[in-house]
Amino acid sequence: MGYTKNLKDITMKHELINLPYSYDALEPLMSKETLEFHHDKHHQTYVTKLNELIVGTKYETMTLEEIINSADGAIFNNAAQVYNHDIFFLGLTNKGTKLSQELSDLITASFDSVEQFKAEFITKATTHFGSGWVWLVIDEKGTLSIEATSNAQTPLANGNYPLMVVDVWEHAYYIDYRNVRPKDGEKWWQLINWDYVNERLS
């Protein structure tokens, strides 16, 4: 999340993240059209709306995480959607990346194997009812779990720290895969930026 500080009133202006890859870099697994629509339209709308809503409130000096942990209603929804989308887009890459040994060991301890973890994660994403997100999270004890949240909800509200996420809102995949969410899950898995996930764990 980018922000600028105004020294006069110390307010924050939340900004749309720049994608760390070109719009066509993830093709054919994720199309240029999907990225332009999802990032430039949906993600941007949440950023714009959040900045409008926090003007003149206590939230205009807070980070995204602070807003999520203290707000409700429209301010929470827009802040959480900015945060969720940031992690989703930064968690994608067209380059081959690998799980760190630390992450691999934690996944094996929690799910028996990386293959079993993948199967459970994609099943959770496929069967999630309605709009939302499916996350790999770690709790304060260092235990990993798969958590599904609806609409704008985020694991931060449950005291868990998100490592990676797949967006299961229809606008995230409909252009490419129509209503075949399982196919989207399999293609998304091939785009995971494990370097980013490893970094969030460390």
C-alpha positions in Angstrom: 0.0 0.0 0.0 1.4 3.4 -1.0 0.6 6.6 0.8 1.7 10.2 1.0 1.9 12.4 4.0 0.7 15.9 4.2 2.8 17.7 6.8 0.0 20.2 7.4 -2.6 17.8 8.7 -0.7 14.5 8.6 -3.4 12.8 6.6 -2.8 9.7 4.4 -3.8 9.3 0.8 -4.1 5.7 -0.1 -2.9 4.8 -3.6 -3.5 2.1 -6.1 -0.5 -0.2 -6.1 1.5 -0.6 -9.4 1.5 -4.1 -10.7 5.0 -5.6 -10.6 4.4 -7.1 -14.1 2.9 -6.0 -17.4 -0.8 -6.5 -18.1 -0.1 -9.3 -20.6 2.6 -11.0 -18.5 0.2 -13.6 -16.9 -1.3 -14.7 -20.2 -2.7 -17.2 -21.1 -3.5 -18.1 -17.5 -4.9 -14.6 -16.7 -5.7 -12.3 -19.5 -4.7 -8.7 -20.1 -8.4 -7.8 -20.2 -9.0 -9.4 -16.8 -6.1 -7.5 -15.2 -7.1 -4.2 -16.7 -10.7 -4.7 -15.5 -9.9 -6.1 -12.1 -7.0 -3.8 -11.2 -7.7 -0.6 -13.0 -11.5 -0.6 -12.4 -12.4 -2.6 -9.3 -9.3 -2.1 -7.2 -9.1 1.6 -8.2 -12.7 2.1 -7.2 -12.1 0.8 -3.6 -9.0 3.1 -3.3 -10.9 6.1 -4.5 -13.9 5.5 -2.4 -11.8 4.9 0.8 -10.0 8.2 0.3 -13.4 10.0 -0.1 -14.9 8.3 3.0 -12.1 9.0 5.5 -11.9 12.7 4.9 -12.6 14.5 8.2 -12.6 11.3 10.2 -10.2 9.8 12.6 -9.3 7.2 9.9 -7.6 9.7 7.6 -4.4 9.4 9.6 -4.4 5.6 9.8 -2.8 2.9 7.8 -4.9 0.3 6.0 -4.3 -2.2 8.8 -5.3 0.3 11.5 -8.5 1.2 9.6 -9.4 -2.5 9.2 -8.9 -3.2 12.9 -11.1 -0.3 14.0 -13.6 0.6 11.4 -16.9 -0.8 10.3 -19.4 -0.3 7.5 -18.4 1.3 4.3 -15.0 2.5 5.5 -14.1 -1.0 6.7 -15.4 -2.6 3.5 -13.4 -0.3 1.2 -10.2 -0.5 3.3 -10.4 -4.2 3.5 -10.9 -4.6 -0.2 -7.9 -2.4 -0.9 -5.8 -4.5 1.5 -7.1 -7.8 0.1 -6.5 -6.8 -3.5 -3.0 -5.6 -2.7 -2.1 -9.1 -1.4 -3.8 -10.8 -4.3 -2.1 -8.9 -7.1 1.4 -8.8 -5.4 1.0 -12.6 -4.9 1.1 -13.2 -8.7 4.0 -13.7 -11.1 4.9 -15.1 -14.5 8.2 -16.2 -13.2 9.0 -19.6 -11.7 9.3 -19.3 -7.9 9.5 -21.9 -5.2 8.4 -22.3 -1.6 11.1 -21.7 1.0 12.1 -24.7 3.1 10.5 -22.9 6.1 7.2 -22.5 4.3 7.3 -26.1 2.9 8.0 -27.5 6.4 5.1 -25.5 7.9 2.7 -26.6 5.2 3.7 -30.3 5.6 3.2 -30.0 9.4 -0.3 -28.6 9.0 -1.5 -30.4 5.9 0.7 -33.5 5.6 2.1 -32.5 2.2 2.2 -29.6 -0.2 0.0 -31.6 -2.6 -2.6 -32.1 0.1 -2.5 -28.4 0.9 -3.0 -27.5 -2.8 -6.0 -29.9 -3.0 -7.6 -28.5 0.2 -7.0 -24.9 -0.8 -8.4 -25.2 -4.3 -11.4 -27.2 -3.0 -12.1 -24.4 -0.4 -11.9 -21.8 -3.2 -14.1 -23.8 -5.5 -16.8 -24.5 -3.0 -16.9 -21.1 -1.3 -20.4 -19.8 -1.5 -20.8 -16.4 -3.1 -18.2 -13.6 -3.2 -15.1 -13.6 -1.1 -11.5 -14.7 -0.6 -9.6 -17.9 0.4 -6.4 -17.4 2.4 -3.4 -19.2 3.7 -2.9 -17.7 7.2 -0.7 -18.1 10.1 -1.7 -17.6 13.7 0.3 -16.2 16.7 1.4 -19.8 17.5 2.9 -20.2 14.1 0.2 -22.7 12.9 -1.0 -22.5 9.3 -4.6 -22.9 8.2 -6.8 -22.2 5.2 -9.4 -19.5 5.9 -12.3 -18.5 3.8 -13.9 -15.0 4.2 -17.0 -13.5 2.6 -17.3 -10.2 0.8 -14.7 -7.8 2.2 -13.8 -9.7 5.3 -10.1 -10.3 6.0 -8.2 -12.6 8.4 -6.8 -9.6 10.3 -10.2 -9.3 12.0 -9.7 -12.8 13.4 -6.2 -12.2 14.6 -4.6 -14.2 11.8 -1.9 -12.9 9.4 -2.4 -13.6 5.7 0.3 -15.1 3.6 -1.5 -15.5 0.3 -5.0 -15.3 -1.1 -7.1 -16.1 -4.1 -9.9 -13.8 -5.1 -13.2 -15.7 -5.6 -15.3 -12.7 -6.5 -16.8 -13.4 -9.9 -15.1 -10.3 -11.5 -11.7 -11.9 -10.8 -12.2 -14.8 -13.2 -15.4 -14.5 -15.2 -13.8 -12.9 -18.3 -11.4 -15.8 -18.7 -13.3 -18.8 -17.2 -16.9 -17.7 -17.1 -18.5 -19.7 -14.2 -15.9 -22.5 -14.1 -14.3 -21.5 -10.8 -12.3 -24.8 -10.4 -10.5 -24.0 -13.6 -9.6 -20.6 -12.4 -8.2 -22.1 -9.2 -5.9 -24.4 -11.0 -4.7 -21.6 -13.3 -4.2 -19.2 -10.4 -2.1 -21.8 -8.6 0.4 -21.7 -11.5 0.8 -18.0 -11.0 1.5 -17.9 -7.3 4.5 -15.7 -6.4 6.1 -17.9 -3.7 8.8 -15.4 -3.2 6.2 -12.9 -2.0 4.6 -15.6 0.2 8.0 -16.5 1.6 8.6 -12.8 2.3 5.4 -12.4 4.2 6.2 -15.4 6.3 9.7 -14.1 7.3 
